[in-house]
Amino acid sequence: MTVKPDQRVFRGETVTLTCDIQREEDSQWIYRWIKYGDTDYTYTTTADYSFTADVSLSGKYTCSVEISGSHTDFSDAVTLTVSDLPTSTVTVTPDRRVFTGETVNLKCVIKPYYSYWRYEWYKDSVKLQTSDRYTVNRDTVTIRGVTESDQGQYRCKGHIDGRPNSSTSSSAVSLSVKDLKPKPELTSDPAGAALTGNTVTLTCRMDLSTGYWDFYWYKHTLNPETEKKKTHSYSLKIDSVSDGGQYWCRAGRGKPVYYTQYSDALWVNVTESPKAVVTVRPDERVFRGETVTLRCDIKWGGDTELTEYRWEIEGTNQYKNTVSRTSTQELIISSVDLFHSGKYTCTGQIHTQSSQRSDAVTLTVSAEAQASVRVSPQPWLTEGESVTLICEVSGSSTGWTFSWFRDHDHLSDSSRGAGGSYTLSPAALQHTGVYTCRAERGRPAYYTHNSSSHTLWITGVSASVSLVINPSRSQHFSSDSLSLSCEDQSNSAGWTVRRYTDKDTQTCAKQTGSRCVMDSLSTSDTGVYWCESESGEKHRPRNITVHGESGL
């Protein structure tokens, strides 16, 4: 069995199946036709069976011949495929809206594709032929140097020769041609002055209705172009002031390339970006628990207001490589801890423009602050001489104010904020005592621990009193007894034994006249002991140290 015009046909075509038994014609033969899946036969008295193709008639067909009650075997099956008529569309490159002088390509796309299609092209119902400006090449029409006269409705049609019902016609496509050459608009973001170290985005704007374009960029001069880009944006990295100047753009498309006009020149004014400076209060060396304020200062000039500050910390633990953004220029760390130690830098930003990064400030956080006392020139002096006590904080010298204490009592006349110095000039007998100091700084105030004690001895010019220790030895032990007495060559009355320990200042507990008796010593009795007159004069201080059990 054979099939015409083809085993693949379109809906509406006439299909003829022929059953050939390769013998002389016998008018008595009857032909049987069957489609796989059907139960009924179709009979003809001729070798041809014709019908109008429909999608539902797709399938496998076979035939046999009957004569005088007997029939031949069935022929091999033939597969018939019936499809809907193909669809045709016209595509236009570069766009349906073009400008005079461009080259336009129209392409006829028929689906499904068959290699034996014959294409016909029409403009406003007039069939196109190849000419000086039109090239018709099967499925493509090329119009070179398009003019306004080329505006119109274009469509295509496909044929298979000898098969009239196989033709298909596309919908019409409208081609619009403008005579005015387009001109893009060039803008920058940010507008105005640009700062070195930042990026400026140039945008070459075209009317969106004109289709797709490539963009060409020009710096300082119109020849040659700096770069060709597929997008209308160009990121300009401002490395130096020399990157400032005039910039242009234009658009282009097609082969050969059709170019728009150049945009108007855009001036990019570049100035040197200011450098941020970090300051820290109260100091770069601080102690755990203090409040630290880091401030980012930038001299932008004019009335410029920053929109954002950016802090970067190169530290340890959870603060390693941390980035913090804030709308204020101060970074405040309340109750600073050891892990806040690190290098701090900042930058400022106005919209998309950033300053230069500041130099790093190293913040060092120590566990605790300790004040200490030193005396100049020496702690032993005679009344009338001068002495200066100096309070210092180890490892830090910035922003401290100081308070002084004598025998645990605060000295109201001690100088605060004067470098920690407390001067006695002239020194008097009542200035004898045990001195400590304490430093503070910041708001809220942070206090150091009190310094270790420092004893200052002022001896009268003609003092006759002596502190007598019995037993007289350099070491005393717990549970020992000890007697101290104030002895004056002229008069022992009126003197009292006083002492200063790490807890307080007090009179001897068992005082009899000018004599103090301690029956059983303890280590808490360690301290400074002296003789004090009724008028408050202090004489002959002595250090007494009580150790634990001697083991004897």
Salt bridges, closest charged atoms under 4 A:
GLU13 OE1 - ARG163 NH2 2.68
GLU66 OE2 - ARG32 NE 3.21
ASP84 OD1 - ARG11 NE 2.81
GLU102 OE1 - ARG253 NE 2.85
GLU120 OE2 - ARG118 NH1 3.07
GLU120 OE2 - LYS127 NZ 3.74
GLU120 OE1 - HIS159 NE2 3.50
ASP124 OD2 - LYS123 NZ 3.56
ASP139 OD2 - LYS107 NZ 2.79
ASP150 OD2 - ARG133 NH2 2.17
ASP161 OD1 - ARG118 NE 2.79
ASP214 OD2 - LYS228 NZ 3.69
ASP214 OD1 - LYS230 NZ 3.46
ASP239 OD1 - LYS237 NZ 3.48
ASP243 OD1 - LYS219 NZ 3.14
ASP264 OD1 - LYS183 NZ 2.64
ASP283 OD2 - ARG441 NH1 3.97
GLU290 OE1 - ARG441 NE 2.74
ASP297 OD1 - ARG295 NE 2.96
GLU308 OE1 - ARG325 NE 3.75
GLU312 OE2 - ARG310 NE 3.01
GLU312 OE2 - ARG357 NH1 3.22
GLU330 OE2 - ARG281 NH2 3.70
GLU330 OE2 - ARG295 NH1 3.38
ASP337 OD1 - ARG288 NH1 3.91
ASP359 OD1 - LYS275 NZ 2.78
GLU368 OE1 - HIS449 NE2 3.39
GLU392 OE2 - ARG374 NE 3.00
ASP407 OD2 - LYS538 NZ 2.47
GLU440 OE1 - ARG416 NH2 2.90
ASP480 OD2 - ARG473 NH2 2.73
ASP519 OD2 - LYS510 NZ 2.66
ASP525 OD1 - ARG499 NH1 2.64
GLU532 OE1 - ARG498 NE 3.60
GLU537 OE1 - HIS539 NE2 3.43
